[in-house]
C-alpha cells in the first residue's frame, strides 16, 4: 500500500510540491493575521516576534515553490534559506526576548539583536550555497530547536497545569527538532529520495497545523 | 512576597479603573494604579500615545482621563491576549 502511495506521489511530484508549499504558506498567513491583531492591540513584544516567525516561514515556502526555478534557482535558494533560518530564529527568540529586552525594542525587524540573526542567517545561506549543500541550515535548526525544546519543556513544567497548550507547544518543538534531524539524515545519507522525504513533508505539515490549531484555539473568545 | 505585575497586567489594571469610574483624576488614578510617579507617567504617556485613553481638560483647567474605544477593545480582548502569551510561553 505504501509503495503505491509513494508511486502516486512520485508521479504527481510537482502537484504535491505545489500543495505542500501553498498549504504551509496559507497556514502561516492565517497565523500572521491572527497574531498581528493581538500585537496591534497589546504591543506585546513576544507576540510580535512570534508573528514575525510565521511571516518569514510563509515567505520561505512561497519562495520554495514559486521562485525556485531556473534561471533564478541559485539566488532563490539563498533567499529561501535566509527566510527559513530567520523564521526559526524569530520563533526561538520569541521564547527568550524577556531575558534581553526590558520594555521591548522600537522595531522588531531592525534592532541590534535581530541584526545579529540577519547576519547569521546570511552567513548560513551563503556557506550552504558555496558548499552546495544544506547542512549549515540543518545544523543551525537542529541546535535551535534542541534548545527551544528545553525552554518549552521548562515552560510546560512551570505552567502546564494551568495553560494546556504549553504541553502541545513542547511537543511541537520536539517534532520540529525531529523534522530537521530527519531532513539532515535523509538528505545526507539517503540522497534526497522522495520516498523518505515524503515523511518529512508530512511531519512539517503536522507541525504547522498544530501551531495553527493552537493559535485558533487560544485566540478564540470565551463565550 | 507579592509577584511583580507584568506590563500587560498593569495596563489592564489602569484601564479597568478608568472604565469603572468613567472619568478619573490623575492623582486618584496614580493612587489606584499602585505605581511610582515616574512609572505611572511612563504608562500614561504610552496609553495616550496608543490611543487607549484620553486626557480631558475642562474650562477650570482640571485634568481627567477617560477610556477610548480602542482602550475598551483592549479590555475586552485582554483575556485572549493573556491566554495567548501564557500558552505559548511568550
Contacts between the chains, C-beta under 8 A, distances in Angstrom:
chain1	res1	chain2	res2	distance
A	35	B	84	7.8
A	38	B	77	7.3
A	38	B	80	7.0
A	38	B	81	5.5
A	38	B	84	5.9
A	41	B	70	8.0
A	41	B	73	6.6
A	41	B	74	5.4
A	41	B	77	5.5
A	41	B	81	6.6
A	42	B	8	6.2
A	42	B	74	7.1
A	42	B	77	7.9
A	42	B	81	4.6
A	43	B	50	6.8
A	44	B	8	6.5
A	44	B	81	6.7
A	44	B	85	6.1
A	44	B	90	7.0
A	46	B	85	6.1
A	46	B	88	7.6
A	46	B	90	2.9
A	47	B	81	7.6
A	47	B	84	6.7
A	47	B	85	6.8
A	47	B	90	6.1
A	49	B	90	7.7
A	50	B	88	6.4
A	50	B	90	6.0
A	94	B	88	7.6
A	94	B	90	5.5
A	95	B	89	5.6
A	95	B	90	7.1
A	97	B	90	7.9
A	103	B	7	7.6
A	151	B	89	7.3
A	152	B	89	6.0
A	155	B	89	3.7
A	159	B	86	6.4
A	159	B	89	7.9
A	162	B	86	7.5
A	163	B	83	7.6
A	163	B	86	4.8
A	163	B	87	4.6
A	164	B	87	7.3
A	165	B	87	3.8
A	165	B	88	7.0
A	166	B	86	7.9
A	166	B	87	6.2
A	166	B	88	8.0
A	166	B	89	6.3
A	169	B	87	7.2
A	169	B	88	6.1
A	169	B	89	6.4
A	214	B	87	7.0
A	214	B	88	7.1
A	215	B	84	7.9
A	218	B	80	7.6
A	218	B	83	5.4
A	218	B	84	5.0
A	218	B	87	4.8
A	218	B	88	7.3
A	219	B	80	5.6
A	219	B	83	7.9
A	219	B	84	6.0
A	220	B	80	7.9
A	221	B	77	7.9
A	221	B	79	8.0
A	221	B	80	6.0
A	222	B	79	6.7
